[in-house]
Amino acid sequence: MQKQNQIIDSLFYLSADEFFNKTLPVGLTFDDISLATAYSDVLPRETELAVTLSQNLQLQVPIISADMDTVTEAKMATAMALNGGMGLIHYNMSEEEQLREASRVKSYVNGCIQDPVSVSPGSRIGEVLEMIEDKGYGFRTFPVVDERKKLVGLLSGHVVRNRYANISVAEAMTKREDVYTILDSEMNPNPIAAADKFFSKHLGIHKLLVVDKNDELRGLFTLSDIERIREESGNLVKPARDSQFRLVCGAAVSATRKTTGDLDKDRILNHVSALVSCGVDAIAISTAHGHSQGVGDAVRLIRETFKDLTIIAGNVTSGEGVEFLAKMGANVIKVGQGPGSICTTRIVAGVGIPQLTAIYVASRAAQKCGVKILADGGITKSGDMVKALTLADAVMCGGLFAGCREAPGEILEINGKFYKQYRGMGSLSAMKAGSAARYGHDAKDNHRKLTAEGVEALKEVSDPLEVVMRQLIGGIQSGMGYHGARNLKELQQKARYIQVTAAGQRESAPHDIIQVNKK
């Protein structure tokens, strides 16, 4: 009897290869299918959502916020990393601004600030105040080093005041013999534990400087950072951190061209080099059409210069596109053309593949090429994420996060409700702000009529990102529990699909009721 039931199940609920081959040549998206449950001895809270996207990039949850100018800047990227994911900072800003945004993420709650901002003993307090204002620093305490980088003192925040503007740093600083330090050799194997032990022993001390055997400055611990990290250890989802305990962060860059049409290699490499120097974990070269010479050239250029850098490239919807970008040197391929809620590419250009079919096709090529797949667009709920993760390694979302207070932009009140602006990077306003190249337009096209491939809209203000992420993570874990999957790899192995009708779609949502509380 059990064998007979297994046979019946296998006729209706198919593996990915069986299912998508049988649906040819129809393109399907998330609401067109449902996943079959399986025997499970796994509770949702026991599931593991960590994913490795490259040798140097691991996330605690497989969710990335989109590189859109109404979605991801420093606040969003910081919140994403604190909740286990990663944010991709958009490039609709100057290169200096983007570098500043990325630096804010990488310097947030550092376990050890590897390259702390220092001042020289010959400077005056007034010069330090000017530097703080120019750079927008949120701190006023600085190590003091000489021209050989040797530590000579510590300038405390309480003396960095206008009334001391004419006093030299050397006069105002705490002398070297009174500054608390630790040798870099004493920090291994656990720098956080070493710093925690120091602060527990020296109550009232808030800064610990790291020096080498020659007394040269190598880093800085702060008590507030260590306390935050201690608090995080009890969180259900751990923050996504790099090997130096900094929050992970990605940044998108443009395949910039000269007026002659040639790739502006120097500009691209200088900008990427600056981003890498500040600690960025991934660089994304993403356009509406990633299977193109411009994107391929940019990926190859960056890969040849930065051998170990994680490169995300896209967007594509074909196996050939995946293979092309993999050969150029990309680690992660973005899949999705036209599924976003504010994207009109399919209407304007008549191209694009329903998202779930596109992810399937791309995933099969990715397995052969040894790269990862990032499902970008069309996701409106946690159930969509579960379906996407049966084929992709991670998902990228824009609209789901655009209403969060961490997203860029002002909050608008309309008829008693609160909204935030949300626009496609192919909308006229976004292209005029800098994203025209993403859609194949030259910078000079900004002075002529552009063909929009996106719209401008409003998103109702939602809960803080932490709450939204908690709900999404809970939904993914629930889906994994229904499959008996302890991790994302098992989810992909155990997933079985069935196509649903329009009536089946309606049945999937609340129906035939008067809903009192929509939340």
C-alpha positions as CSV (number, residue, x, y, z in Angstrom):
1,M,0.0,0.0,0.0
2,Q,2.8,2.4,0.9
3,K,4.6,1.7,-2.4
4,Q,1.3,2.3,-4.3
5,N,0.8,5.6,-2.5
6,Q,4.4,6.6,-3.4
7,I,3.7,5.9,-7.0
8,I,0.5,8.0,-7.0
9,D,2.4,10.9,-5.3
10,S,5.2,10.7,-7.8
11,L,2.7,11.1,-10.7
12,F,1.3,14.3,-9.3
13,Y,4.1,15.9,-7.3
14,L,7.2,16.2,-9.5
15,S,10.9,17.0,-8.9
16,A,12.1,20.3,-10.5
17,D,13.5,18.6,-13.6
18,E,10.4,16.5,-14.2
19,F,8.0,19.4,-13.5
20,F,9.6,22.1,-15.6
21,N,10.3,19.8,-18.5
22,K,6.6,18.8,-18.5
23,T,5.5,22.5,-18.5
24,L,7.3,23.3,-21.7
25,P,7.0,25.8,-23.4
26,V,5.0,27.6,-20.7
27,G,6.7,30.1,-18.4
28,L,5.6,30.0,-14.8
29,T,5.9,32.3,-11.8
30,F,5.4,31.9,-8.1
31,D,1.6,31.9,-7.9
32,D,1.4,29.3,-10.7
33,I,2.8,26.5,-8.5
34,S,2.6,25.0,-5.1
35,L,5.0,22.8,-3.2
36,A,4.1,19.4,-1.9
37,T,4.7,18.6,1.8
38,A,6.8,15.6,2.8
39,Y,7.4,13.6,6.0
40,S,9.2,15.7,8.5
41,D,11.0,15.2,11.8
42,V,12.3,18.8,11.6
43,L,10.8,21.7,13.6
44,P,11.0,25.1,11.9
45,R,13.1,26.5,14.7
46,E,15.7,23.7,14.1
47,T,16.3,24.8,10.5
48,E,19.5,26.4,9.3
49,L,19.3,29.3,6.8
50,A,23.0,30.1,6.4
51,V,24.3,30.2,2.8
52,T,27.8,30.5,1.3
53,L,27.7,32.6,-1.8
54,S,31.5,32.6,-2.4
55,Q,34.6,31.6,-0.6
56,N,34.6,35.0,1.1
57,L,30.9,35.7,1.5
58,Q,28.7,33.9,3.9
59,L,25.2,35.1,5.1
60,Q,23.2,33.9,8.0
61,V,20.0,34.1,6.0
62,P,19.7,34.0,2.1
63,I,18.1,37.5,1.7
64,I,19.7,40.6,0.0
65,S,18.1,44.0,-0.3
66,A,18.1,45.4,-3.8
67,D,20.5,48.0,-5.1
68,M,17.7,50.6,-5.7
69,D,17.9,54.2,-4.7
70,T,14.6,53.9,-2.7
71,V,15.7,50.7,-0.9
72,T,19.3,50.4,0.1
73,E,21.7,52.9,1.5
74,A,23.8,52.6,4.7
75,K,20.8,52.4,7.1
76,M,19.2,49.5,5.2
77,A,22.5,47.7,4.6
78,T,23.3,47.9,8.3
79,A,19.9,46.6,9.3
80,M,20.1,43.8,6.8
81,A,23.5,42.6,8.0
82,L,22.4,42.9,11.7
83,N,19.5,40.5,10.7
84,G,21.7,38.0,8.9
85,G,21.4,39.2,5.3
86,M,23.2,41.8,3.2
87,G,22.4,45.1,1.5
88,L,23.6,46.2,-1.9
89,I,24.1,49.9,-1.8
90,H,22.9,51.5,-5.1
91,Y,25.0,53.7,-7.4
92,N,22.6,56.5,-8.1
93,M,24.9,58.8,-6.1
94,S,28.4,60.1,-6.5
95,E,31.2,57.7,-6.0
96,E,32.3,59.6,-2.9
97,E,28.8,59.3,-1.4
98,Q,28.6,55.6,-2.1
99,L,32.0,55.1,-0.5
100,R,30.8,57.0,2.5
101,E,27.6,54.9,2.8
102,A,29.6,51.7,2.5
103,S,32.1,52.9,5.1
104,R,29.2,53.6,7.6
105,V,28.1,50.0,7.3
106,K,31.6,48.5,7.6
107,S,32.4,50.7,10.7
108,Y,29.2,50.0,12.5
109,V,29.6,48.0,15.7
110,N,33.1,46.8,14.7
111,G,34.6,44.0,16.8
112,C,37.9,45.7,16.1
113,I,38.2,48.9,14.0
114,Q,41.1,47.8,11.8
115,D,42.2,51.3,10.6
116,P,41.0,53.8,13.2
117,V,41.0,57.5,12.2
118,S,44.0,59.0,14.0
119,V,45.4,62.5,14.4
120,S,49.0,63.8,14.7
121,P,50.3,65.4,17.9
122,G,51.2,68.6,16.0
123,S,47.6,69.3,14.9
124,R,45.3,71.8,16.7
125,I,41.9,70.9,18.2
126,G,40.3,73.3,15.7
127,E,41.7,71.3,12.8
128,V,40.3,68.1,14.4
129,L,36.9,69.8,14.7
130,E,37.0,70.8,11.0
131,M,37.8,67.2,10.1
132,I,34.9,65.9,12.1
133,E,32.5,68.3,10.4
134,D,33.9,67.7,6.9
135,K,33.8,63.9,7.2
136,G,30.6,63.7,9.2
137,Y,32.2,61.6,11.9
138,G,29.9,60.5,14.8
139,F,32.8,60.2,17.3
140,R,35.3,62.6,18.9
141,T,38.0,60.3,20.4
142,F,41.1,59.7,18.3
143,P,44.4,57.8,18.7
144,V,47.4,60.1,18.3
145,V,50.2,58.8,16.2
146,D,53.5,60.2,14.9
147,E,54.7,60.1,11.3
148,R,55.9,56.5,11.7
149,K,52.4,55.4,12.9
150,K,53.7,54.9,16.4
151,L,51.2,55.5,19.2
152,V,52.0,58.6,21.2
153,G,48.7,59.2,23.0
154,L,44.9,59.3,22.9
155,L,42.8,62.4,22.3
156,S,39.6,62.1,24.4
157,G,36.3,63.4,23.2
158,H,35.7,65.6,26.2
159,V,38.6,67.9,25.2
160,V,37.5,68.2,21.5
161,R,35.5,71.4,22.0
162,N,35.5,74.8,20.3
163,R,36.8,76.5,23.4
164,Y,40.0,74.4,23.1
165,A,40.4,75.1,19.3
166,N,43.8,76.8,19.6
167,I,45.3,74.1,21.9
168,S,47.5,71.5,20.2
169,V,46.7,67.9,20.3
170,A,49.9,67.1,22.1
171,E,48.9,69.5,25.0
172,A,45.4,68.0,25.3
173,M,46.0,64.3,24.7
174,T,46.3,61.5,27.3
175,K,50.0,60.5,27.2
176,R,51.1,57.2,25.9
177,E,52.0,55.7,29.3
178,D,48.4,56.3,30.4
179,V,46.7,54.8,27.4
180,Y,45.4,51.2,27.7
181,T,46.7,48.9,24.9
182,I,46.8,45.3,23.9
183,L,49.3,43.6,21.6
184,D,47.8,42.2,18.4
185,S,49.5,38.9,19.1
186,E,47.4,38.6,22.3
187,M,44.1,38.8,20.5
188,N,44.1,35.4,18.9
189,P,42.2,33.2,18.5
190,N,39.2,35.2,19.6
191,P,39.6,39.0,19.5
192,I,36.1,39.7,20.9
193,A,36.7,37.5,23.9
194,A,40.1,39.2,24.6
195,A,38.6,42.6,24.4
196,D,35.6,41.5,26.5
197,K,37.9,40.2,29.2
198,F,39.9,43.5,29.2
199,F,36.8,45.7,29.6
200,S,35.4,43.4,32.4
201,K,38.7,43.8,34.3
202,H,39.1,47.6,33.7
203,L,35.7,49.1,34.6
204,G,35.2,52.7,33.4
205,I,37.6,52.3,30.4
206,H,35.8,52.7,27.1
207,K,38.7,52.4,24.5
208,L,41.3,49.7,24.0
209,L,44.0,50.4,21.4
210,V,45.7,47.5,19.6
211,V,49.4,47.9,18.8
212,D,52.1,45.6,17.4
213,K,55.5,44.8,19.0
214,N,56.9,48.1,17.6
215,D,54.1,50.1,19.3
216,E,52.5,50.9,15.9
217,L,48.7,51.4,15.9
218,R,46.9,48.3,14.5
219,G,43.3,48.8,15.7
220,L,40.8,50.0,18.2
221,F,38.1,48.3,20.4
222,T,35.3,50.2,22.0
223,L,33.3,49.1,25.0
224,S,30.0,49.9,23.3
225,D,30.8,47.7,20.3
226,I,31.8,44.8,22.5
227,E,28.6,45.2,24.6
228,R,26.5,45.1,21.4
229,I,28.2,42.0,20.1
230,R,27.6,40.3,23.5
231,E,23.9,41.2,23.2
232,E,23.8,39.8,19.6
233,S,25.1,36.4,20.8
234,G,21.6,35.7,22.3
235,N,19.7,36.6,19.1
236,L,17.8,34.0,17.2
237,V,19.5,35.1,13.9
238,K,23.1,36.1,14.1
239,P,24.4,39.1,12.2
240,A,26.2,38.5,9.0
241,R,29.9,39.4,9.6
242,D,33.2,39.2,7.7
243,S,36.3,37.6,9.0
244,Q,37.2,40.7,11.0
245,F,33.8,40.8,12.7
246,R,32.5,43.7,10.7
247,L,29.0,43.7,9.2
248,V,28.9,42.5,5.6
249,C,28.0,45.0,2.9
250,G,27.8,45.0,-0.9
251,A,27.8,47.8,-3.4
252,A,26.6,48.1,-7.0
253,V,28.8,49.8,-9.6
254,S,28.1,50.9,-13.2
255,A,29.9,49.7,-16.3
256,T,31.0,53.3,-17.0
257,R,32.0,54.2,-20.5
258,K,34.0,57.1,-22.0
259,T,32.5,59.4,-24.6
260,T,34.2,57.2,-27.2
261,G,32.1,54.2,-26.1
262,D,35.1,52.3,-24.6
263,L,34.9,51.0,-21.0
264,D,36.3,53.6,-18.6
265,K,38.7,51.1,-17.0
266,D,40.6,53.5,-14.8
267,R,37.5,55.0,-13.3
268,I,35.9,51.6,-12.6
269,L,39.0,50.1,-11.1
270,N,39.7,53.2,-9.0
271,H,36.2,53.1,-7.6
272,V,36.1,49.4,-6.9
273,S,39.6,49.6,-5.3
274,A,38.3,52.3,-2.9
275,L,35.2,50.2,-2.1
276,V,37.4,47.1,-1.5
277,S,39.8,49.2,0.7
278,C,36.9,50.2,2.9
279,G,36.0,46.5,3.3
280,V,33.0,46.0,0.9
281,D,32.3,42.2,0.7
282,A,30.7,42.1,-2.8
283,I,30.6,44.2,-5.9
284,A,27.5,44.0,-8.1
285,I,27.5,44.9,-11.8
286,S,23.8,44.7,-12.6
287,T,21.9,46.0,-15.6
288,A,18.5,45.1,-17.2
289,H,20.4,43.0,-19.7
290,G,23.4,41.3,-18.1
291,H,24.1,39.0,-21.1
292,S,25.8,41.8,-22.9
293,Q,29.3,42.9,-23.9
294,G,29.4,45.8,-21.5
295,V,28.6,43.8,-18.4
296,G,30.9,41.0,-19.4
297,D,33.8,43.4,-20.0
298,A,33.2,45.0,-16.6
299,V,33.1,41.7,-14.8
300,R,36.3,40.4,-16.5
301,L,38.1,43.7,-15.8
302,I,37.3,43.6,-12.1
303,R,38.0,39.9,-11.8
304,E,41.5,40.2,-13.4
305,T,42.4,42.9,-10.9
306,F,40.6,41.6,-7.8
307,K,41.1,37.8,-7.8
308,D,39.3,37.1,-4.5
309,L,36.5,39.6,-4.6
310,T,32.9,38.4,-4.7
311,I,31.3,39.6,-7.9
312,I,27.6,39.6,-8.4
313,A,26.5,40.1,-12.0
314,G,23.2,40.2,-14.0
315,N,20.5,40.3,-14.8
316,V,19.8,37.3,-17.0
317,T,17.0,34.7,-17.6
318,S,18.9,32.1,-19.7
319,G,21.4,29.4,-19.2
320,E,23.6,31.0,-21.8
321,G,23.5,34.2,-19.9
322,V,24.6,32.4,-16.7
323,E,27.4,30.6,-18.5
324,F,28.6,33.9,-20.1
325,L,28.9,35.8,-16.8
326,A,30.4,32.8,-15.1
327,K,33.2,32.6,-17.7
328,M,33.8,36.4,-17.3
329,G,34.4,35.7,-13.5
330,A,31.2,36.3,-11.7
331,N,30.5,34.3,-8.5
332,V,26.8,35.1,-8.2
333,I,24.4,35.6,-11.1
334,K,21.3,37.7,-10.7
335,V,18.2,36.2,-12.4
336,G,15.1,38.3,-13.3
337,Q,14.0,40.5,-16.1
338,G,10.7,42.3,-15.5
339,P,9.2,40.6,-12.5
340,G,9.5,43.6,-10.1
341,S,6.4,45.4,-9.0
342,I,7.6,48.7,-10.4
343,C,9.3,47.3,-13.5
344,T,7.7,47.7,-17.0
345,T,10.4,46.0,-19.1
346,R,8.1,43.3,-20.3
347,I,5.4,45.8,-21.4
348,V,7.8,48.3,-22.9
349,A,10.3,46.0,-24.6
350,G,8.3,42.8,-24.8
351,V,11.0,40.7,-23.2
352,G,11.4,38.8,-20.0
353,I,10.6,35.3,-18.6
354,P,8.1,34.5,-15.8
355,Q,10.3,34.4,-12.8
356,L,10.1,30.8,-11.5
357,T,10.9,29.3,-15.0
358,A,13.7,31.7,-15.4
359,I,15.2,30.7,-12.0
360,Y,14.9,27.0,-12.9
361,V,16.7,27.4,-16.3
362,A,19.4,29.6,-14.8
363,S,19.9,27.2,-11.8
364,R,20.7,24.3,-14.1
365,A,23.4,26.2,-15.9
366,A,24.7,27.5,-12.6
367,Q,25.2,24.0,-11.3
368,K,27.4,23.1,-14.3
369,C,29.4,26.4,-14.1
370,G,29.9,26.2,-10.3
371,V,28.3,29.6,-9.5
372,K,25.4,30.7,-7.3
373,I,22.0,32.1,-8.3
374,L,20.3,35.1,-6.8
375,A,16.6,35.3,-7.6
376,D,15.9,39.0,-8.1
377,G,12.3,40.3,-8.3
378,G,8.7,39.2,-8.1
379,I,8.8,38.2,-4.5
380,T,5.8,39.5,-2.5
381,K,5.7,37.1,0.5
382,S,7.7,34.5,2.4
383,G,6.0,31.7,0.5
384,D,7.5,33.1,-2.7
385,M,10.9,33.0,-1.0
386,V,10.5,29.3,-0.1
387,K,9.6,28.5,-3.8
388,A,12.5,30.6,-5.1
389,L,15.0,28.9,-2.6
390,T,14.1,25.4,-3.9
391,L,16.1,26.5,-7.0
392,A,18.1,29.6,-6.1
393,D,20.8,30.1,-3.5
394,A,19.5,33.4,-2.2
395,V,16.8,36.0,-3.0
396,M,16.9,39.7,-3.6
397,C,14.0,42.0,-2.7
398,G,13.1,45.6,-3.2
399,G,9.4,46.2,-2.7
400,L,9.2,44.1,0.4
401,F,11.7,46.5,2.1
402,A,10.8,49.8,0.5
403,G,8.2,50.7,3.1
404,C,10.6,50.1,6.0
405,R,11.8,53.2,7.9
406,E,15.4,52.1,7.1
407,A,14.8,52.7,3.4
408,P,16.0,56.0,2.0
409,G,13.5,58.8,1.4
410,E,11.1,60.9,3.4
411,I,7.8,59.7,4.9
412,L,4.7,61.3,3.4
413,E,1.3,61.6,5.0
414,I,-1.7,61.2,2.7
415,N,-5.2,61.1,4.1
416,G,-4.0,60.0,7.5
417,K,-1.8,57.2,6.1
418,F,2.0,57.2,5.8
419,Y,4.0,56.3,2.7
420,K,7.5,56.2,1.3
421,Q,8.5,56.8,-2.3
422,Y,9.4,53.6,-4.3
423,R,10.5,53.8,-7.9
424,G,12.0,51.4,-10.4
425,M,15.6,52.1,-11.5
426,G,14.2,52.2,-15.0
427,S,11.7,55.0,-14.1
428,L,12.4,58.4,-15.7
429,S,13.3,60.1,-12.4
430,A,15.8,57.3,-11.4
431,M,17.4,57.3,-14.9
432,K,17.8,61.1,-14.8
433,A,19.4,60.6,-11.3
434,G,22.1,58.3,-12.7
435,S,20.8,54.8,-13.6
436,A,20.3,55.4,-17.3
437,A,23.3,53.2,-18.2
438,R,21.5,50.3,-16.4
439,Y,19.0,50.3,-19.3
440,G,21.3,50.9,-22.2
441,H,21.0,54.7,-22.4
442,D,24.1,56.9,-22.6
443,A,24.5,59.7,-20.0
444,K,23.8,62.3,-22.8
445,D,20.4,60.7,-23.3
446,N,19.3,62.4,-20.0
447,H,18.9,65.6,-22.0
448,R,16.6,63.9,-24.5
449,K,13.5,61.8,-24.0
450,L,14.3,58.5,-22.2
451,T,12.3,55.3,-22.6
452,A,11.2,54.4,-19.1
453,E,11.2,50.7,-18.1
454,G,9.8,51.4,-14.6
455,V,7.3,53.4,-12.7
456,E,7.3,55.7,-9.6
457,A,5.0,54.7,-6.8
458,L,4.3,54.9,-3.1
459,K,4.7,52.1,-0.5
460,E,2.8,52.3,2.8
461,V,5.2,52.6,5.7
462,S,5.7,49.2,7.2
463,D,7.3,47.8,10.3
464,P,11.0,48.3,11.0
465,L,13.2,45.9,9.0
466,E,13.9,43.7,12.0
467,V,10.2,42.9,12.3
468,V,9.8,42.4,8.5
469,M,12.8,40.1,8.4
470,R,11.7,38.1,11.4
471,Q,8.4,37.4,9.6
472,L,10.1,36.5,6.4
473,I,12.6,34.2,8.1
474,G,9.8,32.6,10.1
475,G,8.0,31.9,6.8
476,I,11.0,30.3,5.2
477,Q,11.6,28.1,8.3
478,S,8.0,27.0,8.2
479,G,8.3,26.0,4.6
480,M,11.5,24.1,5.3
481,G,9.7,22.3,8.2
482,Y,6.9,21.2,5.9
483,H,9.6,19.6,3.6
484,G,11.6,18.0,6.4
485,A,14.6,20.1,5.3
486,R,17.1,21.0,7.9
487,N,19.0,23.4,5.6
488,L,18.7,25.0,2.2
489,K,20.5,22.3,0.4
490,E,18.0,19.7,1.7
491,L,15.1,22.0,0.7
492,Q,16.3,21.9,-2.9
493,Q,16.7,18.2,-2.8
494,K,13.3,17.5,-1.4
495,A,11.1,20.0,-3.2
496,R,8.3,18.7,-5.3
497,Y,6.0,20.9,-7.5
498,I,2.5,20.9,-8.9
499,Q,0.9,23.5,-11.1
500,V,-2.2,25.3,-9.8
501,T,-5.1,26.9,-11.6
502,A,-6.6,30.4,-11.1
503,A,-9.2,28.7,-8.8
504,G,-6.3,27.1,-6.9
505,Q,-4.6,30.4,-6.5
506,R,-7.8,32.0,-5.0
507,E,-8.1,29.0,-2.7
508,S,-4.6,29.6,-1.4
509,A,-5.5,33.0,0.1
510,P,-8.0,33.9,2.7
511,H,-11.5,33.7,1.1
512,D,-15.3,33.7,1.9
513,I,-14.8,35.6,5.1
514,I,-15.0,39.2,6.3
515,Q,-11.5,40.0,7.4
516,V,-11.5,42.1,10.5
517,N,-7.8,42.6,11.0
518,K,-5.8,42.6,7.7
519,K,-2.5,42.2,9.6
